[in-house]
Amino acid sequence: MRYLSFIVAAAATLALPAAAFAHAHLNHADPAVGSTVPTAPKEVTLWFTQKLEPKFSTVEVHNAKDAPVQSGAATVDAADSTKMTVKLKPLPPGTYKVIWRVLSVDTHRTNGSFTFRVGP
């Protein structure tokens, strides 16, 4: 009986790290997190560690005055549901903040933000 308790406790302990990674976290972005790009991008693309629920996942891009600069709603790629893109209005040089909120297919919500800069 003692061995059964040990096995159950060990299995539960090993399962905890897997559960912690079950959320959709930002894997990488274009433009890259914290980067400076010489010319203004026409869109921002984000890749996540889990597949996303398109109806409940958003991306906004704001300028230094906190005004939105995206052109329309973000879309999740039909062929790769870990990829989400939002089109941008023409951007002058400056710093921009990307704000994302997503729901992964396993029903976990995550959010975050990062900046990138346009200019020298």
N, C-alpha and C positions, 0 to 999 in steps of 0.2 A: 504494500500500500504506500509505503514511504517513497518507493521508486516512481510510482504513478504520479504522486504529487510533485516530485522533482521534474519529471518529464513535462507535465502540464505547465509548471512555472517556467521552465526553460523555453518551451514553445511560445508562451505568452511574451516572454522577454525578447525573443528573437523577432516576433511579429511587430513589436513597437517601432523599430526603426523603419520598417517598410511602410507603416501607416503614416509616419511623419513625412515621407516623400510622396504621398499620394496627391498632393496639391499641384496645381499648374503654376510653376514658377517661371519667371522670365529666363530663357536660355541665352538668347542674344538678340540684338536689334540692328537695324540699318536705318539711319546712321547709328553707329555704335554708342553705347552708354558712355557719357562724358567726353565724347569726341568733338573735334572741331573739323568741320568740312569746309572746303574752299568755296563751293557753290551751293546754293539752296537746293535741297532735295525736293522732288515733286510728291513724295510720299514717305511715310514712316512704316516700316515693316517690323513686326515683333514675332519671335518664335518662342514657344513655351514648351515645358517639359511634359505636358499632358494635352490630350485633345480637348478642344473648347466647345462649349455650347454657344453657337452663334447668336441666338436671341438674347443672351444674358451676358455678353462680353462686349466691352467698349474700350475705345482709345480716344483721348482728347489730346490736342497739342495746343499749348498756350504760349503767348509771347511774354516779354518782361512786364507788360502792364496787365497780365493775367487775362488777356482777351484770347478767345479761341481762334486758331488759325487753320483748323482742318476744313476741308471742303467735302462736306457730307459725312455720313456715318462710316465707321470702320466695318470691314468685312472679313469674315473668316474664310480662308481658302477652301473651296469644296474638295480639292484633291489632297490637301494637307491641312487637316483641322487643328494643327498645332501652330499654324501661321495666320496672323491677323495683320491687315494693312489698312491704313487710312491715308487718303489723298490730302494734299496740302494746298492752300492758297499760295501765291508767290510770296516768298519770304525775303525781307531785307536782312542785312547782317544783324546779328544779335544772338541772344541766348534763348532757347526754347525748352519748355518743360513738357515731357510726355507723361501723361497720366493714364494708367490702365487699370481696368477692373474686369476680372474674368471669372467665369464659372466653368470648371472642368466637367467632363462627362461623368466623373464620379461624384458630382454635386458639391465639391468644395469650392468656396469662393476665395480668391486672393486678389490683391491689388498692390500697386506700387507706382513709382514714378522715377524718372531720371531726366537729365538735361543733355542737350547737345548745343553746339554753337555753330553759327554760320559766319564765315569771315576769316580773316587772316589770324 
